[in-house]
Amino acid sequence: MLAILKLIIKISNLVNEWIGKTISWLTLLLVLLVCFDVGRRYVLNSASVWGMELEWHLFAAIFLLGAGYAFKHNRHVRVDLFYARFSKRNKAWTNLIGGIVFLIPWCILIILVSFSYAKGSFEIMEESPNPDGLPFRFIIKFAVTIGMGLLLLQALANVSESALVLIEKSKTRKSN
């Protein structure tokens, strides 16, 4: 069982680390696109619908696909009123219960709902309703599903790490 937990942690960490570092390059692309769009708007007095849509698509992709990476590095939003003062064991219990009761079911629910939503978009080859907008809207809709899948993967790693902490603590208590 310990080997399975360690394998889950290793795979989850590797996948989310690689995806997070790769996706971070989209931030540079987004900054350049915003600068181009603002320059075009104020210098040439011209705006493009596709440019603005691409900006929010890139932002959404960065946010969604980077969620597992942010969670892995503890850069997510946490109500830290008491957690910072908890012992390692109490933090492990909080992460274990919170992951099993809230995070994992929430990720699964969003994956199921967003997949059918994105699939419907793919089936009709949905595109922007705006003239000069972006085609293939299903791509960003599938980013919701993939992003939640990556967050679920990291949630499983977090729950596994918490379980390992609790198992190791119980072993050291028994040996003393």
Summary of the structure (lengths in Angstrom):
residues: 176
radius of gyration: 20.6
end to end distance: 23.1
largest distance: 75.0
contacts: 512
relative contact order: 0.17
helix: 80%
strand: 0%
